[in-house]
């Protein structure tokens, strides 16, 4: 992969990507269950660009499989 990745807090891009997938799935489930629906929806939407900019293709595939 070429380009700049933006997951500076973790050195492994797959670990960063899996963290973004986990956070997005938790936020999506909270948004669907009705607990703090608006805040959880915003967090779920914000996880998508974080996942993409993280640079982990395997995390993107895992997110698609999980959905």
C-alpha positions in Angstrom: 0.0 0.0 0.0 1.2 3.5 -0.7 0.2 6.7 0.9 0.0 8.0 4.4 -1.9 6.2 7.1 -3.5 8.0 10.0 -3.5 5.6 12.9 -0.6 7.0 14.8 -1.6 5.7 18.2 -1.0 2.1 17.2 2.0 0.9 15.3 0.3 -2.1 13.8 -2.3 -1.1 11.1 -4.3 -4.3 11.5 -4.6 -3.7 15.3 -5.7 -0.1 14.6 -8.2 -1.3 12.0 -9.7 -4.0 14.3 -10.1 -1.4 17.0 -12.0 0.9 14.6 -14.2 -2.0 13.5 -14.9 -2.9 17.1 -15.8 0.7 18.0 -18.0 1.1 15.0 -19.9 -2.1 15.7 -20.5 -1.2 19.3 -21.7 2.2 18.3 -24.0 0.8 15.6 -25.5 -1.7 18.1 -26.1 1.1 20.6 -27.7 3.2 17.9 -30.0 0.4 16.9 -31.0 -0.4 20.5 -32.0 3.1 21.3 -29.5 3.9 24.1 -28.2 7.4 23.4 -29.3 6.9 19.8 -28.0 10.3 18.4 -24.6 10.1 20.0 -24.1 6.5 19.0 -25.1 7.2 15.5 -22.6 10.0 15.2 -19.8 7.8 16.6 -20.7 5.0 14.2 -20.5 7.4 11.3 -17.2 8.8 12.5 -15.7 5.3 12.7 -16.0 4.8 8.9 -13.5 7.4 7.8 -11.2 6.3 10.7 -11.3 2.8 9.4 -10.6 3.9 5.8 -7.8 6.2 6.7 -6.2 3.6 9.0 -5.0 1.7 6.0 -5.9 -1.9 7.0 -7.5 -3.7 4.1 -8.1 -6.8 6.2 -10.1 -4.7 8.8 -12.2 -3.3 5.9 -13.0 -6.8 4.8 -13.7 -7.9 8.4 -16.1 -5.0 8.8 -18.0 -6.0 5.6 -18.2 -9.6 6.8 -19.4 -8.5 10.2 -22.2 -6.4 8.8 
